[in-house]
């Protein structure tokens, strides 16, 4: 299922900006609200539709993290991905996106279809938890990230992960035909 955009504008929960509503946007907004209101994440440290950039065959490609969480000093902590299908089939793609983030990968990844959620270590792709109780509270996240570090990739590994990410993304097609406006600092 592809994301379909509606002829209406809503207010983004995290930024307060006006954004176009879509078939998935209410789920992204709900995930953001859950992180802030139930798990204690500071709103200003979450970035929606965050752009991750990678070089593939000499051209820059952009990939989207639905919600990216950062420490106060800008260190990436968690990349959350909403997937429109079986969660397990989106884990490898999500881990690749977390790994190619520059200058430092996201160490922890959440992948959800809004019914099921997996918490994954980016370094080795291992499942750290499953279910909504596995979503770390804000005060737990720095320790969790430190316990599962994902160091920057060597250039040859970065190229391979970028290709993996591009291949998965091409298989699924662009969620919105390029209509998504990605935010965040270029990586």
Secondary structure, 3 states (H helix, E strand, C coil): CCCCEEEEEEECCCCCCEEEEECCHHHHHHHHHHHHHHCCCCHHHEEEEEEEEEEECCEEEEEEEEEEEECCCCCEEEEEEECCCCHHHHHHHHHHHHHHCCCCCCCEEEEECCCCEEEEECCCCCEEEECHHHCCCHHHHHHHHHHCCCCCCCHHHHHHHHHHHHHHHHHHCCCCCCCCCCECCCC
